[in-house]
């Protein structure tokens, strides 16, 4: 069954991080790996449990950020992409 992104995790993912990087961290009982875009926004998320090779076994999500011509965010949501 596909996991949903809760409010606490969404708050963590709404922060800015180092641009164009891969970040590994713990979140509660889960392991996270996410990649950021050139502005430091997380855009790809792997959540689950890290195996002995360092890879996440769990779910994958991608973020959709749409902006208008003035650069204002008009759409910002996460899409579930299946098992990782």
N, CA, C and O atoms as CSV, one atom per row, in Angstrom:
chain,resi,resn,atom,element,x,y,z
A,1,UNK,N,N,0.835,-1.184,0.000
A,1,UNK,CA,C,0.000,0.000,0.000
A,1,UNK,C,C,0.882,1.251,0.000
A,1,UNK,O,O,1.892,1.305,0.702
A,2,UNK,N,N,0.500,2.238,-0.779
A,2,UNK,CA,C,1.278,3.463,-0.931
A,2,UNK,C,C,1.134,4.348,0.296
A,2,UNK,O,O,0.033,4.557,0.806
A,3,UNK,N,N,2.257,4.861,0.756
A,3,UNK,CA,C,2.301,5.766,1.903
A,3,UNK,C,C,1.863,7.161,1.466
A,3,UNK,O,O,2.045,7.537,0.308
A,4,UNK,N,N,1.290,7.924,2.384
A,4,UNK,CA,C,0.938,9.314,2.119
A,4,UNK,C,C,1.922,10.213,2.848
A,4,UNK,O,O,2.470,9.842,3.886
A,5,UNK,N,N,2.138,11.399,2.296
A,5,UNK,CA,C,3.015,12.373,2.932
A,5,UNK,C,C,2.180,13.166,3.924
A,5,UNK,O,O,1.226,13.839,3.534
A,6,UNK,N,N,2.530,13.092,5.200
A,6,UNK,CA,C,1.786,13.785,6.244
A,6,UNK,C,C,2.196,15.238,6.385
A,6,UNK,O,O,3.145,15.694,5.746
A,7,UNK,N,N,1.472,15.961,7.228
A,7,UNK,CA,C,1.714,17.393,7.418
A,7,UNK,C,C,3.111,17.692,7.962
A,7,UNK,O,O,3.757,18.645,7.524
A,8,UNK,N,N,3.583,16.874,8.925
A,8,UNK,CA,C,4.912,17.114,9.487
A,8,UNK,C,C,5.998,16.939,8.434
A,8,UNK,O,O,6.944,17.725,8.378
A,9,UNK,N,N,5.865,15.913,7.602
A,9,UNK,CA,C,6.853,15.689,6.541
A,9,UNK,C,C,6.756,16.783,5.485
A,9,UNK,O,O,7.782,17.249,4.989
A,10,UNK,N,N,5.545,17.201,5.131
A,10,UNK,CA,C,5.387,18.300,4.170
A,10,UNK,C,C,6.062,19.574,4.668
A,10,UNK,O,O,6.662,20.313,3.888
A,11,UNK,N,N,5.959,19.825,5.971
A,11,UNK,CA,C,6.618,21.001,6.551
A,11,UNK,C,C,8.131,20.894,6.377
A,11,UNK,O,O,8.790,21.877,6.035
A,12,UNK,N,N,8.680,19.705,6.611
A,12,UNK,CA,C,10.119,19.467,6.439
A,12,UNK,C,C,10.532,19.641,4.969
A,12,UNK,O,O,11.601,20.175,4.677
A,13,UNK,N,N,9.675,19.187,4.058
A,13,UNK,CA,C,9.980,19.263,2.620
A,13,UNK,C,C,9.729,20.639,2.026
A,13,UNK,O,O,10.118,20.893,0.886
A,14,UNK,N,N,9.085,21.538,2.775
A,14,UNK,CA,C,8.855,22.884,2.260
A,14,UNK,C,C,10.042,23.805,2.528
A,14,UNK,O,O,10.074,24.936,2.044
A,15,UNK,N,N,11.017,23.324,3.298
A,15,UNK,CA,C,12.223,24.117,3.578
A,15,UNK,C,C,13.150,24.092,2.367
A,15,UNK,O,O,13.020,23.252,1.476
A,16,UNK,N,N,14.091,25.037,2.359
A,16,UNK,CA,C,15.111,25.072,1.307
A,16,UNK,C,C,16.373,24.393,1.826
A,16,UNK,O,O,16.728,24.511,2.998
A,17,UNK,N,N,17.040,23.679,0.922
A,17,UNK,CA,C,18.262,22.959,1.261
A,17,UNK,C,C,19.349,23.342,0.259
A,17,UNK,O,O,19.146,24.214,-0.586
A,18,UNK,N,N,20.478,22.698,0.358
A,18,UNK,CA,C,21.566,22.974,-0.577
A,18,UNK,C,C,21.104,22.670,-2.001
A,18,UNK,O,O,20.592,21.581,-2.259
A,19,UNK,N,N,21.276,23.619,-2.934
A,19,UNK,CA,C,20.816,23.410,-4.311
A,19,UNK,C,C,21.507,22.228,-4.991
A,19,UNK,O,O,22.682,21.945,-4.754
A,20,UNK,N,N,20.740,21.551,-5.842
A,20,UNK,CA,C,21.220,20.442,-6.666
A,20,UNK,C,C,22.042,19.433,-5.872
A,20,UNK,O,O,23.178,19.123,-6.230
A,21,UNK,N,N,21.456,18.929,-4.796
A,21,UNK,CA,C,22.157,17.965,-3.956
A,21,UNK,C,C,21.220,16.822,-3.591
A,21,UNK,O,O,20.011,16.897,-3.811
A,22,UNK,N,N,21.798,15.767,-3.031
A,22,UNK,CA,C,21.050,14.625,-2.516
A,22,UNK,C,C,21.242,14.611,-1.010
A,22,UNK,O,O,22.370,14.634,-0.519
A,23,UNK,N,N,20.138,14.572,-0.283
A,23,UNK,CA,C,20.181,14.677,1.169
A,23,UNK,C,C,19.577,13.417,1.783
A,23,UNK,O,O,18.478,12.999,1.418
A,24,UNK,N,N,20.310,12.821,2.720
A,24,UNK,CA,C,19.855,11.642,3.455
A,24,UNK,C,C,19.594,12.052,4.890
A,24,UNK,O,O,20.404,12.759,5.490
A,25,UNK,N,N,18.459,11.612,5.453
A,25,UNK,CA,C,18.170,11.900,6.852
A,25,UNK,C,C,17.135,10.932,7.381
A,25,UNK,O,O,16.513,10.184,6.626
A,26,UNK,N,N,16.960,10.959,8.703
A,26,UNK,CA,C,15.923,10.177,9.376
A,26,UNK,C,C,14.736,11.084,9.610
A,26,UNK,O,O,14.894,12.280,9.856
A,27,UNK,N,N,13.547,10.511,9.534
A,27,UNK,CA,C,12.328,11.234,9.862
A,27,UNK,C,C,11.428,10.261,10.613
A,27,UNK,O,O,10.776,9.406,10.012
A,28,UNK,N,N,11.403,10.405,11.931
A,28,UNK,CA,C,10.663,9.446,12.751
A,28,UNK,C,C,11.264,8.062,12.593
A,28,UNK,O,O,12.466,7.880,12.784
A,29,UNK,N,N,10.435,7.084,12.243
A,29,UNK,CA,C,10.937,5.720,12.052
A,29,UNK,C,C,11.364,5.455,10.613
A,29,UNK,O,O,11.764,4.335,10.294
A,30,UNK,N,N,11.291,6.449,9.743
A,30,UNK,CA,C,11.608,6.275,8.328
A,30,UNK,C,C,12.943,6.906,7.953
A,30,UNK,O,O,13.412,7.846,8.595
A,31,UNK,N,N,13.538,6.366,6.903
A,31,UNK,CA,C,14.719,6.960,6.286
A,31,UNK,C,C,14.246,7.741,5.069
A,31,UNK,O,O,13.356,7.294,4.346
A,32,UNK,N,N,14.843,8.908,4.842
A,32,UNK,CA,C,14.518,9.745,3.686
A,32,UNK,C,C,15.758,9.986,2.850
A,32,UNK,O,O,16.860,10.129,3.379
A,33,UNK,N,N,15.573,10.028,1.564
A,33,UNK,CA,C,16.573,10.555,0.646
A,33,UNK,C,C,15.803,11.442,-0.305
A,33,UNK,O,O,14.817,11.012,-0.903
A,34,UNK,N,N,16.252,12.696,-0.451
A,34,UNK,CA,C,15.603,13.555,-1.432
A,34,UNK,C,C,16.640,14.344,-2.200
A,34,UNK,O,O,17.737,14.623,-1.715
A,35,UNK,N,N,16.249,14.697,-3.429
A,35,UNK,CA,C,17.101,15.486,-4.317
A,35,UNK,C,C,16.484,16.864,-4.451
A,35,UNK,O,O,15.263,17.017,-4.467
A,36,UNK,N,N,17.354,17.871,-4.547
A,36,UNK,CA,C,16.874,19.244,-4.646
A,36,UNK,C,C,17.135,19.814,-6.040
A,36,UNK,O,O,18.019,19.356,-6.764
A,37,UNK,N,N,16.342,20.825,-6.393
A,37,UNK,CA,C,16.533,21.509,-7.669
A,37,UNK,C,C,17.547,22.641,-7.507
A,37,UNK,O,O,18.179,22.767,-6.458
A,38,UNK,N,N,17.700,23.461,-8.542
A,38,UNK,CA,C,18.703,24.535,-8.499
A,38,UNK,C,C,18.381,25.620,-7.487
A,38,UNK,O,O,19.252,26.420,-7.144
A,39,UNK,N,N,17.131,25.665,-6.996
A,39,UNK,CA,C,16.743,26.637,-5.979
A,39,UNK,C,C,16.785,26.053,-4.571
A,39,UNK,O,O,16.557,26.772,-3.598
A,40,UNK,N,N,17.072,24.762,-4.451
A,40,UNK,CA,C,17.143,24.128,-3.142
A,40,UNK,C,C,15.839,23.517,-2.667
A,40,UNK,O,O,15.733,23.106,-1.511
A,41,UNK,N,N,14.848,23.451,-3.538
A,41,UNK,CA,C,13.574,22.820,-3.193
A,41,UNK,C,C,13.661,21.312,-3.385
A,41,UNK,O,O,14.114,20.865,-4.439
A,42,UNK,N,N,13.244,20.512,-2.408
A,42,UNK,CA,C,13.185,19.065,-2.633
A,42,UNK,C,C,12.208,18.763,-3.769
A,42,UNK,O,O,11.090,19.279,-3.775
A,43,UNK,N,N,12.623,17.923,-4.740
A,43,UNK,CA,C,11.763,17.613,-5.884
A,43,UNK,C,C,11.568,16.117,-6.106
A,43,UNK,O,O,10.606,15.725,-6.767
A,44,UNK,N,N,12.438,15.278,-5.581
A,44,UNK,CA,C,12.281,13.825,-5.650
A,44,UNK,C,C,12.508,13.285,-4.241
A,44,UNK,O,O,13.492,13.631,-3.587
A,45,UNK,N,N,11.596,12.439,-3.780
A,45,UNK,CA,C,11.658,11.912,-2.424
A,45,UNK,C,C,11.572,10.399,-2.439
A,45,UNK,O,O,10.701,9.825,-3.094
A,46,UNK,N,N,12.473,9.756,-1.720
A,46,UNK,CA,C,12.404,8.330,-1.457
A,46,UNK,C,C,12.215,8.189,0.044
A,46,UNK,O,O,12.997,8.740,0.819
A,47,UNK,N,N,11.178,7.452,0.470
A,47,UNK,CA,C,10.897,7.276,1.890
A,47,UNK,C,C,10.642,5.809,2.180
A,47,UNK,O,O,9.925,5.133,1.443
A,48,UNK,N,N,11.230,5.330,3.247
A,48,UNK,CA,C,11.080,3.932,3.633
A,48,UNK,C,C,12.174,3.566,4.606
A,48,UNK,O,O,12.459,4.305,5.549
A,49,UNK,N,N,12.796,2.402,4.367
A,49,UNK,CA,C,13.880,1.936,5.228
A,49,UNK,C,C,15.116,1.680,4.375
A,49,UNK,O,O,15.037,1.060,3.315
A,50,UNK,N,N,16.263,2.170,4.855
A,50,UNK,CA,C,17.521,2.047,4.128
A,50,UNK,C,C,18.087,0.642,4.326
A,50,UNK,O,O,18.153,0.148,5.452
A,51,UNK,N,N,18.499,-0.003,3.217
A,51,UNK,CA,C,19.091,-1.341,3.323
A,51,UNK,C,C,20.598,-1.243,3.512
A,51,UNK,O,O,21.143,-0.143,3.607
A,52,UNK,N,N,21.269,-2.380,3.566
A,52,UNK,CA,C,22.711,-2.386,3.834
A,52,UNK,C,C,23.535,-1.728,2.726
A,52,UNK,O,O,24.686,-1.354,2.948
A,53,UNK,N,N,22.950,-1.585,1.536
A,53,UNK,CA,C,23.636,-0.908,0.429
A,53,UNK,C,C,23.408,0.596,0.440
A,53,UNK,O,O,23.967,1.317,-0.386
A,54,UNK,N,N,22.583,1.073,1.379
A,54,UNK,CA,C,22.304,2.502,1.455
A,54,UNK,C,C,21.124,2.952,0.623
A,54,UNK,O,O,20.824,4.145,0.572
A,55,UNK,N,N,20.446,2.018,-0.035
A,55,UNK,CA,C,19.290,2.356,-0.871
A,55,UNK,C,C,18.012,2.269,-0.054
A,55,UNK,O,O,17.911,1.475,0.881
A,56,UNK,N,N,17.042,3.090,-0.415
A,56,UNK,CA,C,15.754,3.110,0.273
A,56,UNK,C,C,14.827,2.067,-0.346
A,56,UNK,O,O,14.670,2.002,-1.566
A,57,UNK,N,N,14.222,1.260,0.508
A,57,UNK,CA,C,13.155,0.357,0.094
A,57,UNK,C,C,11.872,0.945,0.646
A,57,UNK,O,O,11.676,0.993,1.861
A,58,UNK,N,N,11.004,1.390,-0.238
A,58,UNK,CA,C,9.784,2.058,0.204
A,58,UNK,C,C,9.072,2.687,-0.970
A,58,UNK,O,O,8.805,2.021,-1.971
A,59,UNK,N,N,8.760,3.974,-0.854
A,59,UNK,CA,C,7.980,4.683,-1.871
A,59,UNK,C,C,8.751,5.856,-2.459
A,59,UNK,O,O,9.652,6.414,-1.833
A,60,UNK,N,N,8.365,6.219,-3.698
A,60,UNK,CA,C,9.000,7.329,-4.409
A,60,UNK,C,C,7.931,8.365,-4.735
A,60,UNK,O,O,6.824,8.023,-5.150
A,61,UNK,N,N,8.278,9.636,-4.542
A,61,UNK,CA,C,7.386,10.749,-4.844
A,61,UNK,C,C,8.149,11.786,-5.652
A,61,UNK,O,O,9.361,11.931,-5.493
A,62,UNK,N,N,7.445,12.508,-6.520
A,62,UNK,CA,C,8.042,13.643,-7.225
A,62,UNK,C,C,7.176,14.870,-6.970
A,62,UNK,O,O,5.963,14.769,-6.786
A,63,UNK,N,N,7.816,16.008,-6.964
A,63,UNK,CA,C,7.136,17.268,-6.674
A,63,UNK,C,C,6.880,18.034,-7.958
A,63,UNK,O,O,7.745,18.118,-8.829
A,64,UNK,N,N,5.682,18.592,-8.065
A,64,UNK,CA,C,5.307,19.443,-9.187
A,64,UNK,C,C,5.201,20.870,-8.662
A,64,UNK,O,O,4.383,21.168,-7.792
A,65,UNK,N,N,6.042,21.748,-9.207
A,65,UNK,CA,C,5.990,23.165,-8.851
A,65,UNK,C,C,5.754,23.933,-10.146
A,65,UNK,O,O,6.617,23.960,-11.023
A,66,UNK,N,N,4.583,24.558,-10.264
A,66,UNK,CA,C,4.263,25.357,-11.448
A,66,UNK,C,C,4.249,26.824,-11.051
A,66,UNK,O,O,3.712,27.193,-10.006
A,67,UNK,N,N,4.843,27.653,-11.892
A,67,UNK,CA,C,4.915,29.088,-11.623
A,67,UNK,C,C,4.282,29.863,-12.779
A,67,UNK,O,O,4.268,29.402,-13.920
A,68,UNK,N,N,3.761,31.045,-12.459
A,68,UNK,CA,C,3.230,31.902,-13.511
A,68,UNK,C,C,4.369,32.720,-14.118
A,68,UNK,O,O,5.529,32.550,-13.743
A,69,UNK,N,N,4.038,33.594,-15.040
A,69,UNK,CA,C,5.073,34.364,-15.735
A,69,UNK,C,C,5.832,35.304,-14.808
A,69,UNK,O,O,6.962,35.688,-15.110
A,70,UNK,N,N,5.223,35.681,-13.677
A,70,UNK,CA,C,5.882,36.554,-12.704
A,70,UNK,C,C,6.736,35.759,-11.710
A,70,UNK,O,O,7.408,36.342,-10.859
A,71,UNK,N,N,6.705,34.434,-11.821
A,71,UNK,CA,C,7.509,33.611,-10.928
A,71,UNK,C,C,6.809,33.180,-9.654
A,71,UNK,O,O,7.416,32.538,-8.798
A,72,UNK,N,N,5.524,33.530,-9.520
A,72,UNK,CA,C,4.754,33.135,-8.342
A,72,UNK,C,C,4.311,31.676,-8.468
A,72,UNK,O,O,3.918,31.232,-9.547
A,73,UNK,N,N,4.376,30.940,-7.368
A,73,UNK,CA,C,3.969,29.543,-7.373
A,73,UNK,C,C,2.450,29.464,-7.475
A,73,UNK,O,O,1.732,30.034,-6.654
A,74,UNK,N,N,1.964,28.743,-8.505
A,74,UNK,CA,C,0.518,28.571,-8.652
A,74,UNK,C,C,0.101,27.128,-8.366
A,74,UNK,O,O,-1.074,26.854,-8.120
A,75,UNK,N,N,1.062,26.212,-8.399
A,75,UNK,CA,C,0.765,24.820,-8.081
A,75,UNK,C,C,1.993,24.206,-7.430
A,75,UNK,O,O,3.108,24.347,-7.933
A,76,UNK,N,N,1.784,23.521,-6.307
A,76,UNK,CA,C,2.885,22.872,-5.599
A,76,UNK,C,C,2.324,21.648,-4.886
A,76,UNK,O,O,1.667,21.768,-3.852
A,77,UNK,N,N,2.589,20.467,-5.448
A,77,UNK,CA,C,2.106,19.246,-4.814
A,77,UNK,C,C,3.037,18.076,-5.112
A,77,UNK,O,O,3.872,18.145,-6.014
A,78,UNK,N,N,2.883,17.014,-4.352
A,78,UNK,CA,C,3.691,15.806,-4.493
A,78,UNK,C,C,2.858,14.701,-5.123
A,78,UNK,O,O,1.722,14.469,-4.710
A,79,UNK,N,N,3.418,14.012,-6.129
A,79,UNK,CA,C,2.764,12.886,-6.792
A,79,UNK,C,C,3.449,11.588,-6.381
A,79,UNK,O,O,4.675,11.491,-6.402
A,80,UNK,N,N,2.652,10.598,-6.008
A,80,UNK,CA,C,3.187,9.270,-5.707
A,80,UNK,C,C,3.548,8.585,-7.013
A,80,UNK,O,O,2.745,8.561,-7.945
A,81,UNK,N,N,4.755,8.026,-7.089
A,81,UNK,CA,C,5.241,7.388,-8.301
A,81,UNK,C,C,5.435,5.882,-8.151
A,81,UNK,O,O,5.886,5.223,-9.088
A,82,UNK,N,N,5.105,5.337,-6.999
A,82,UNK,CA,C,5.185,3.886,-6.829
A,82,UNK,C,C,6.291,3.458,-5.876
A,82,UNK,O,O,6.864,4.265,-5.144
A,83,UNK,N,N,6.565,2.171,-5.912
A,83,UNK,CA,C,7.557,1.589,-5.021
A,83,UNK,C,C,8.973,1.936,-5.466
A,83,UNK,O,O,9.261,2.086,-6.653
A,84,UNK,N,N,9.842,2.056,-4.470
A,84,UNK,CA,C,11.260,2.342,-4.747
A,84,UNK,C,C,12.075,1.138,-4.346
A,84,UNK,O,O,13.298,1.146,-4.487
